[in-house]
C-alpha cells in the first residue's frame, strides 16, 4: 500500500498560470498561513504559494509546521520544512503538540490539536487565513468515510474550499487537484518531501479507504467521480440551508426571553421533510450554537417525526435533544430552551 502514488506524463506538474487560477480566491486576503507537514502535497503548495505571492499586491505569506511528537523523525522533518522555507524566504514556525498523547482515537485527537495550534498561530498573525493542501483524493476519501458513518447531506458535501472553524478561516485551493499532480509539482521543482509511514498503516480508517480506491475506480467510482458527487451534494445542501433559514425567520415568534426560541411548528407541516429537519436544527442552534449543531441526524429525525405526529393530532409533547428542552403546545407552537441540570430518576422532560 503505497502512500505516494507514481506519477506519469498524464499527471503534469502545476504551472504558474494554473496556480494563479487556483489561488485567485485568496488574492484579497492580507495574510496567509500555509500548513506544511513536509509531505509532497504541502511542500508543493508551499512552493506554488511562495511563487504566487511574490507578485505585487499579493497577500503576505507565512508557514507553520505541526510537530505532533508521535514519531522519532517528526522533529527532523519539521526542521527540513523550516530549511525549505528559509530558501524560499518564507517566515516559518514549528508548533509542537505538547503533553501526553492519547492511546485511542489518535488521528482524530492529533487533527484537533493541529487545528488548535494553527488557529493560535493565525490569530497571532492578525487573523491570517489558514491554507491547507487537501486534494481531490482527500475529498473522495472523506466522502466515503462519511457515507459509512451515515452522514446527512451536510456531511456528504465533504470538505469545502473555504470554511470557518471557530474564529479561523480555512482555505483549500487544491481540493480539485489529484495528489499525483502535486507529487509531480514537487519533483519538477526538485523539492524533497517526507513520507509519513502512518499513511500506510491499516489501523487508521482513512488508510483503509485509500486502499479500496483502486478497486472502486475499476468500477467507475474514482476520486474525480466522488468529488463531483460531493460538489453536487454541497450545492443541494446550500440551497436547502438557505430555504430553511428563510422559513425559520418567517415562523419565529417574538419572545421577551432571550433564553427561549418559539416558532409556529404546525405551519412547518407543509414543508418538505428536509426543510423541517433543518429548521429545527437551526432553532436548536439559536439556543446553543455548539451543541445544537452537533446532534446526531438519527436523533434529530426521530425527534422531528414525533413532533410532526403530535402536531397533526393537536397533542402536547415535550422532548429533549442536543441539550435543549422542546415543548410543543396543542396549538402547534414549539418552544425551545436550554436543558437544566438533570437529577436522579426520570427526567421531567421525558415523554
C-alpha positions as a printed NumPy array, in Angstrom:
array([[  0.   ,   0.   ,   0.   ],
       [  1.926,   2.972,  -1.261],
       [  1.329,   6.351,   0.346],
       [  2.938,   8.123,  -2.617],
       [  1.298,   7.318,  -5.995],
       [  3.54 ,   7.092,  -9.039],
       [  3.299,   9.975, -11.497],
       [  3.101,   9.733, -15.283],
       [  3.027,  12.008, -18.315],
       [ -0.75 ,  12.224, -17.792],
       [ -0.149,  13.928, -14.436],
       [  1.733,  17.151, -15.261],
       [  3.059,  19.492, -12.57 ],
       [  1.082,  22.635, -11.791],
       [  2.451,  25.697, -13.547],
       [  2.309,  29.381, -12.63 ],
       [ -0.799,  30.174, -14.703],
       [ -2.801,  27.311, -13.256],
       [ -1.625,  28.173,  -9.736],
       [ -2.768,  31.766, -10.209],
       [ -6.221,  30.481, -11.122],
       [ -6.308,  28.121,  -8.127],
       [ -5.263,  30.896,  -5.736],
       [ -7.457,  33.648,  -7.196],
       [ -9.881,  33.422,  -4.267],
       [ -7.041,  34.305,  -1.881],
       [ -5.857,  37.394,  -3.711],
       [ -7.623,  39.924,  -1.48 ],
       [ -6.511,  38.387,   1.832],
       [ -3.939,  40.436,   3.761],
       [ -2.145,  37.399,   5.224],
       [ -1.979,  33.643,   4.571],
       [ -0.697,  30.895,   6.852],
       [  0.14 ,  27.751,   4.901],
       [  0.216,  24.498,   6.871],
       [  3.232,  22.446,   5.733],
       [  3.734,  18.925,   7.067],
       [  6.696,  18.142,   4.824],
       [  4.758,  15.691,   2.663],
       [  4.52 ,  16.105,  -1.132],
       [  1.128,  17.836,  -1.119],
       [  2.035,  20.556,   1.35 ],
       [  5.554,  21.27 ,   0.053],
       [  4.127,  21.626,  -3.462],
       [  1.508,  24.044,  -2.114],
       [  4.211,  25.979,  -0.268],
       [  6.354,  26.332,  -3.395],
       [  3.402,  27.425,  -5.527],
       [  2.21 ,  29.966,  -2.959],
       [  5.732,  31.311,  -2.475],
       [  5.995,  31.998,  -6.194],
       [  2.465,  33.408,  -6.469],
       [  2.769,  35.797,  -3.501],
       [  5.942,  37.393,  -4.883],
       [  3.795,  39.368,  -7.312],
       [  2.906,  42.94 ,  -6.197],
       [ -0.344,  43.284,  -4.274],
       [ -0.464,  39.637,  -3.209],
       [ -1.015,  38.516,   0.427],
       [  1.775,  38.228,   2.958],
       [  2.739,  34.56 ,   3.323],
       [  3.736,  32.687,   6.477],
       [  4.174,  28.953,   7.065],
       [  3.791,  26.64 ,  10.041],
       [  4.614,  23.   ,  10.678],
       [  2.986,  20.969,  13.433],
       [  5.347,  18.619,  15.231],
       [  2.97 ,  16.097,  16.801],
       [  5.826,  14.325,  18.544],
       [  4.414,  10.932,  17.573],
       [  7.412,   9.695,  15.576],
       [ 11.155,   9.926,  16.111],
       [ 11.56 ,  11.532,  12.681],
       [  8.952,  14.266,  13.193],
       [ 11.371,  16.836,  14.616],
       [ 13.847,  16.393,  11.755],
       [ 11.016,  16.637,   9.215],
       [  9.823,  19.897,  10.76 ],
       [ 13.376,  21.257,  10.641],
       [ 13.575,  20.261,   6.96 ],
       [ 10.456,  22.316,   6.266],
       [ 11.994,  25.234,   8.158],
       [ 15.084,  24.984,   5.955],
       [ 12.937,  24.895,   2.804],
       [ 11.02 ,  27.982,   3.961],
       [ 14.354,  29.698,   4.584],
       [ 15.401,  29.037,   0.989],
       [ 12.055,  30.39 ,  -0.221],
       [ 12.265,  33.424,   2.109],
       [  9.01 ,  32.473,   3.861],
       [  8.692,  33.114,   7.633],
       [  8.14 ,  29.769,   9.339],
       [  7.331,  28.472,  12.814],
       [  7.332,  24.963,  14.261],
       [  4.317,  24.41 ,  16.512],
       [  4.621,  21.484,  18.929],
       [  1.798,  19.361,  20.301],
       [  2.652,  19.289,  23.981],
       [  1.542,  16.912,  26.718],
       [  0.635,  13.24 ,  26.917],
       [ -0.674,  11.661,  23.73 ],
       [ -3.946,   9.686,  23.729],
       [ -3.93 ,   5.912,  23.332],
       [ -7.232,   5.841,  21.434],
       [ -8.633,   7.91 ,  18.528],
       [ -5.09 ,   9.126,  17.913],
       [ -5.618,  10.57 ,  14.435],
       [ -8.776,  12.412,  15.493],
       [ -7.05 ,  13.87 ,  18.565],
       [ -3.966,  14.815,  16.536],
       [ -6.171,  16.545,  13.974],
       [ -7.943,  18.545,  16.7  ],
       [ -4.591,  19.541,  18.227],
       [ -3.243,  20.503,  14.798],
       [ -6.134,  22.854,  14.071],
       [ -5.976,  24.355,  17.556],
       [ -2.283,  25.182,  17.09 ],
       [ -2.919,  26.603,  13.617],
       [ -5.775,  28.725,  14.98 ],
       [ -3.479,  30.196,  17.635],
       [ -0.812,  30.989,  15.074],
       [ -3.342,  32.513,  12.67 ],
       [ -4.603,  34.734,  15.475],
       [ -1.037,  35.747,  16.354],
       [ -0.607,  36.86 ,  12.739],
       [ -3.683,  39.059,  12.97 ],
       [ -6.315,  36.709,  11.605],
       [ -4.445,  35.023,   8.763],
       [ -6.371,  32.618,   6.529],
       [ -5.039,  29.086,   7.031],
       [ -4.292,  27.362,   3.71 ],
       [ -4.121,  23.56 ,   3.614],
       [ -3.077,  21.125,   0.889],
       [ -6.152,  18.88 ,   0.875],
       [ -6.502,  17.25 ,  -2.531],
       [ -9.085,  15.58 ,  -4.74 ],
       [ -8.06 ,  12.232,  -3.242],
       [ -8.608,  13.528,   0.296],
       [-12.067,  14.741,  -0.735],
       [-13.031,  11.335,  -2.136],
       [-11.801,   9.514,   0.972],
       [-13.686,  11.932,   3.229],
       [-16.926,  11.355,   1.327],
       [-16.587,   7.565,   1.627],
       [-15.805,   7.779,   5.338],
       [-18.842,   9.954,   5.987],
       [-21.102,   7.725,   3.911],
       [-20.027,   4.779,   6.055],
       [-20.88 ,   6.755,   9.201],
       [-24.384,   7.591,   7.983],
       [-23.843,  11.319,   7.475],
       [-26.573,  13.536,   6.104],
       [-26.246,  15.981,   3.175],
       [-24.069,  18.46 ,   5.084],
       [-21.562,  15.693,   5.852],
       [-21.704,  14.16 ,   2.387],
       [-20.754,  17.521,   0.901],
       [-17.38 ,  16.537,   2.421],
       [-14.762,  19.288,   2.623],
       [-15.491,  22.8  ,   1.399],
       [-12.991,  25.013,  -0.404],
       [-13.465,  27.633,   2.266],
       [-14.85 ,  27.115,   5.759],
       [-14.95 ,  28.776,   9.173],
       [-13.731,  26.762,  12.153],
       [-14.389,  28.897,  15.199],
       [-12.56 ,  32.184,  14.621],
       [-10.296,  30.62 ,  11.981],
       [-10.889,  30.6  ,   8.225],
       [ -9.527,  27.58 ,   6.329],
       [ -8.972,  27.638,   2.569],
       [ -8.359,  24.504,   0.466],
       [ -7.428,  25.754,  -3.013],
       [ -6.172,  22.335,  -4.201],
       [ -9.338,  20.414,  -3.415],
       [ -9.929,  19.668,  -7.097],
       [ -6.321,  18.637,  -7.846],
       [ -5.232,  14.962,  -7.785],
       [ -2.426,  14.099,  -5.387],
       [ -0.243,  12.739,  -8.198],
       [ -0.063,  16.198,  -9.75 ],
       [  1.253,  17.679,  -6.509],
       [  3.88 ,  14.955,  -6.333],
       [  4.812,  15.824,  -9.906],
       [  4.996,  19.508,  -8.932],
       [  7.368,  18.83 ,  -6.048],
       [  9.521,  16.528,  -8.182],
       [  9.655,  19.001, -11.079],
       [ 10.982,  21.667,  -8.725],
       [ 13.476,  19.326,  -7.115],
       [ 11.896,  19.651,  -3.682],
       [ 12.472,  16.731,  -1.349],
       [  9.5  ,  15.591,   0.714],
       [  8.851,  13.244,   3.607],
       [  6.65 ,  10.157,   3.607],
       [  4.722,   9.551,   6.808],
       [  4.594,   5.785,   7.471],
       [  1.233,   6.191,   9.214],
       [ -0.245,   6.987,   5.785],
       [  0.123,   3.282,   5.03 ],
       [ -0.982,   1.962,   8.43 ],
       [ -4.254,  -0.023,   8.054],
       [ -5.144,   0.64 ,  11.692],
       [ -6.384,   4.037,  10.537],
       [ -9.775,   4.404,   8.851],
       [ -8.653,   6.776,   6.108],
       [ -5.822,   4.43 ,   5.13 ],
       [ -8.245,   1.513,   4.77 ],
       [-10.497,   3.541,   2.497],
       [ -7.458,   4.659,   0.494],
       [ -6.586,   1.011,  -0.084],
       [-10.07 ,   0.412,  -1.53 ],
       [ -9.876,   3.284,  -4.018],
       [ -8.21 ,   1.335,  -6.884],
       [-10.942,  -1.324,  -6.785],
       [-13.667,   1.336,  -6.684],
       [-12.028,   3.165,  -9.599],
       [-12.183,  -0.014, -11.7  ],
       [-15.967,   0.1  , -11.3  ],
       [-16.053,   3.764, -12.33 ],
       [-16.142,   5.213,  -8.822],
       [-12.83 ,   7.062,  -8.929],
       [-11.767,  10.107,  -6.926],
       [-12.954,  12.507,  -9.634],
       [-16.447,  10.978,  -9.718],
       [-16.706,  11.021,  -5.922],
       [-15.554,  14.637,  -5.77 ],
       [-18.198,  15.61 ,  -8.34 ],
       [-20.818,  13.902,  -6.172],
       [-19.62 ,  15.846,  -3.106],
       [-19.808,  19.082,  -5.097],
       [-23.381,  18.369,  -6.211],
       [-24.47 ,  17.476,  -2.688],
       [-22.856,  20.703,  -1.448],
       [-24.931,  22.628,  -3.988],
       [-28.144,  20.993,  -2.776],
       [-27.105,  21.486,   0.845],
       [-26.579,  25.201,   0.316],
       [-29.992,  25.587,  -1.342],
       [-31.758,  23.676,   1.442],
       [-29.93 ,  25.666,   4.111],
       [-30.972,  28.984,   2.597],
       [-34.603,  27.857,   2.336],
       [-34.563,  26.659,   5.95 ],
       [-33.141,  29.977,   7.151],
       [-35.927,  31.854,   5.344],
       [-38.635,  29.576,   6.747],
       [-37.288,  29.85 ,  10.292],
       [-37.246,  33.637,  10.036],
       [-40.887,  33.615,   8.875],
       [-42.072,  31.279,  11.645],
       [-40.196,  32.721,  14.642],
       [-42.339,  34.344,  17.322],
       [-41.162,  37.292,  19.357],
       [-40.394,  36.433,  22.972],
       [-39.275,  38.622,  25.85 ],
       [-36.858,  35.915,  27.   ],
       [-33.599,  35.591,  25.097],
       [-33.218,  32.073,  26.532],
       [-36.285,  30.733,  24.688],
       [-36.952,  30.301,  20.968],
       [-40.58 ,  29.932,  19.87 ],
       [-41.855,  29.132,  16.407],
       [-45.069,  28.137,  14.653],
       [-44.18 ,  24.46 ,  14.186],
       [-47.608,  23.475,  12.834],
       [-47.007,  25.8  ,   9.884],
       [-43.954,  23.708,   9.028],
       [-46.019,  20.643,   8.188],
       [-46.463,  21.795,   4.604],
       [-42.721,  21.98 ,   4.031],
       [-40.596,  19.058,   2.718],
       [-39.206,  16.862,   5.478],
       [-35.629,  18.022,   4.823],
       [-36.63 ,  21.647,   5.42 ],
       [-38.468,  20.731,   8.635],
       [-35.357,  18.964,   9.924],
       [-33.137,  21.912,   9.078],
       [-35.467,  24.481,  10.631],
       [-35.497,  22.565,  13.909],
       [-31.71 ,  22.173,  13.762],
       [-31.323,  25.919,  13.199],
       [-33.68 ,  26.649,  16.086],
       [-31.618,  24.372,  18.331],
       [-28.501,  26.26 ,  17.25 ],
       [-30.213,  29.508,  18.279],
       [-30.341,  28.106,  21.817],
       [-26.826,  26.721,  21.865],
       [-24.8  ,  27.019,  18.659],
       [-22.167,  24.495,  19.699],
       [-24.427,  21.74 ,  20.989],
       [-27.338,  22.478,  18.675],
       [-25.271,  21.981,  15.532],
       [-23.688,  18.76 ,  16.727],
       [-26.644,  16.464,  17.319],
       [-26.764,  13.127,  15.545],
       [-29.003,  13.138,  12.48 ],
       [-30.798,   9.956,  13.542],
       [-31.852,  11.553,  16.841],
       [-32.982,  14.715,  15.103],
       [-35.021,  12.7  ,  12.581],
       [-36.729,  10.655,  15.321],
       [-37.493,  13.762,  17.36 ],
       [-38.926,  15.719,  14.422],
       [-41.052,  12.753,  13.337],
       [-42.574,  12.557,  16.826],
       [-43.202,  16.313,  16.848],
       [-44.877,  16.162,  13.435],
       [-47.195,  13.348,  14.547],
       [-48.109,  15.271,  17.708],
       [-48.745,  18.491,  15.761],
       [-51.046,  16.686,  13.318],
       [-53.233,  15.443,  16.175],
       [-53.   ,  18.561,  18.357],
       [-51.183,  16.815,  21.198],
       [-48.794,  18.4  ,  23.644],
       [-45.318,  16.913,  23.61 ],
       [-42.049,  17.513,  25.443],
       [-38.735,  16.197,  24.135],
       [-35.065,  16.786,  24.917],
       [-32.395,  16.974,  22.236],
       [-28.906,  18.443,  21.997],
       [-29.065,  19.943,  25.483],
       [-32.403,  21.637,  24.84 ],
       [-35.976,  21.043,  26.023],
       [-38.511,  21.202,  23.186],
       [-42.146,  21.789,  24.179],
       [-44.9  ,  21.529,  21.563],
       [-48.237,  23.081,  22.577],
       [-51.605,  21.721,  21.402],
       [-51.813,  24.796,  19.143],
       [-48.622,  23.759,  17.351],
       [-46.241,  26.281,  18.933],
       [-42.788,  24.831,  19.563],
       [-40.709,  26.345,  22.373],
       [-37.038,  25.539,  22.804],
       [-34.964,  26.291,  25.89 ],
       [-31.682,  25.072,  27.313],
       [-31.991,  21.944,  29.385],
       [-31.346,  22.398,  33.089],
       [-29.185,  20.083,  35.225],
       [-30.588,  16.576,  35.415],
       [-31.467,  14.874,  38.671],
       [-31.549,  11.213,  39.539],
       [-34.551,   9.314,  38.244],
       [-36.784,  10.115,  35.311],
       [-36.047,  13.387,  33.567],
       [-39.06 ,  15.736,  33.823],
       [-38.988,  16.339,  30.062],
       [-39.232,  12.641,  29.184],
       [-42.269,  11.696,  27.115]])
